Every structure is written in structure tokens, then in C-alpha cells.
């Protein structure tokens, strides 16, 4: 894959991380009741990942960015980055990992899918 393809992979990863950082990803509801258990008020709550998890969320979302940036800076690390990103997707599949499937697929394609060009 050309340098542009590796840069596209980094762009996709950056977009996913930005969306997860900015958009509300948690939802809850607060219900107030009276003594006889009648509902008096109901309020919906929405929170961003940073609001709930704190600075740790930035580290979690920054890790895939670092992994996706490695092939842009060092072409020889493309396959290693593909393996690490795939492991991140599998390990984090119950939380944010599934959002990075496109990045993992692009890195796998960059590392093994594109044929080597003969000089």
C-alpha cells in the first residue's frame, strides 16, 4: 500500500477517536418518585466518554492513534501495527474496540494485501 493508503488509515483512526471523544456515548435516566411510588419527574442524562472515565479515556483513545501512526512514520512497522491493532480490536471488543475494525482491516491490507512492486 502506498504512503497515501497508510495516511488514510491514520485518518480513519483519528476520525473514530475524535467521534468517541466528543459525542455522548453514555445514556442514563433519573427517576423521582413520591411516597406512594408515583413517578414525579424523569430526567435523561447523556455523558461523553471523558466525563465518565476521566483522563483514562484519552489514553484509551490515543493508543489506536499511536498504532495507526507507526506505519505512516515507519513503513517497516506496518505488519506489526496491523497485529497490534487487531489485538486491540479483539481485547477491547466489549468497549470501544469494535469501532476500530476499519482501521485494523486497513492495516492488515497495508501489511499483507497489497502486492510488492518489482523495480
C-alpha positions in Angstrom: 0.0 0.0 0.0 1.3 3.4 -0.8 2.0 6.1 1.7 -1.4 7.7 0.9 -3.1 4.4 2.0 -1.3 4.3 5.3 -2.2 8.0 5.8 -5.9 7.2 5.1 -5.8 4.5 7.7 -4.4 7.1 10.2 -7.2 9.5 9.2 -9.9 6.9 9.8 -8.5 6.1 13.2 -8.3 9.8 14.0 -11.9 10.3 13.0 -13.1 7.3 15.1 -11.2 8.6 18.2 -12.5 12.1 17.7 -16.1 11.0 17.4 -15.8 8.8 20.5 -14.2 11.6 22.4 -16.7 14.3 21.5 -20.1 12.7 21.1 -22.1 11.4 24.0 -21.7 7.7 24.4 -23.3 7.1 27.8 -27.0 7.4 28.5 -28.9 7.1 31.7 -32.2 8.2 33.3 -33.0 9.6 36.7 -36.5 8.9 38.1 -38.0 10.7 41.1 -40.9 9.1 42.9 -43.3 10.1 45.6 -44.1 8.2 48.8 -46.9 6.2 47.1 -44.4 5.3 44.2 -45.9 7.7 41.6 -43.4 9.0 39.2 -43.0 12.7 39.7 -40.0 13.5 37.5 -38.0 11.8 34.8 -34.7 13.2 33.5 -32.5 11.8 30.8 -28.7 12.0 31.2 -26.1 12.0 28.4 -22.4 11.9 29.0 -19.2 11.8 26.9 -16.6 9.2 27.5 -14.2 11.7 29.1 -17.0 12.8 31.5 -17.4 9.2 32.8 -13.9 7.7 32.6 -11.9 10.9 33.1 -8.4 11.3 31.6 -8.1 7.5 31.2 -10.4 7.8 28.2 -7.9 9.9 26.4 -5.2 7.2 26.9 -7.6 4.5 25.6 -8.5 6.5 22.5 -4.9 7.7 22.0 -3.5 4.2 21.8 -5.0 3.3 18.5 -3.8 6.6 17.1 -0.3 5.8 18.1 -0.6 2.3 16.5 -2.0 3.8 13.3 0.7 6.5 13.1 3.5 4.0 13.2 3.2 2.8 9.6 3.0 6.5 8.5 6.3 7.3 10.2 8.0 3.9 9.7 6.8 1.8 6.8 8.6 -1.3 8.2 6.2 -1.4 11.2 3.1 -1.8 9.1 2.6 -5.5 9.8 3.4 -5.1 13.5 0.9 -2.3 13.7 -1.7 -4.5 12.0 -1.2 -7.2 14.6 -1.4 -4.8 17.5 -4.5 -3.0 16.2 -6.2 -6.4 15.6 -5.4 -7.4 19.1 -6.7 -4.1 20.4 -10.0 -4.7 18.5 -10.3 -8.2 19.9 -9.4 -7.3 23.5 -11.5 -4.1 23.5 -14.4 -5.6 21.7 -16.7 -5.2 24.6 -16.0 -1.4 24.8 -14.5 0.7 22.1 -12.6 -2.0 20.2 -15.3 -2.7 17.6 -15.2 0.9 16.4 -11.6 0.4 15.2 -12.4 -2.6 12.9 -12.0 -0.5 9.8 -8.6 0.7 11.0 -7.5 -2.9 11.7 -8.7 -4.1 8.3 -6.9 -1.2 6.5 -3.7 -2.0 8.4 -3.9 -5.7 7.5 -4.5 -4.8 3.9 -1.5 -2.5 4.0 0.7 -5.1 5.6 -0.3 -8.2 3.6 -2.8 -7.4 1.0 -1.0 -5.1 -1.4 1.4 -6.9 -3.7 5.0 -5.9 -3.7 6.1 -3.9 -6.7 9.0 -5.0 -8.8 11.6 -2.4 -9.6 
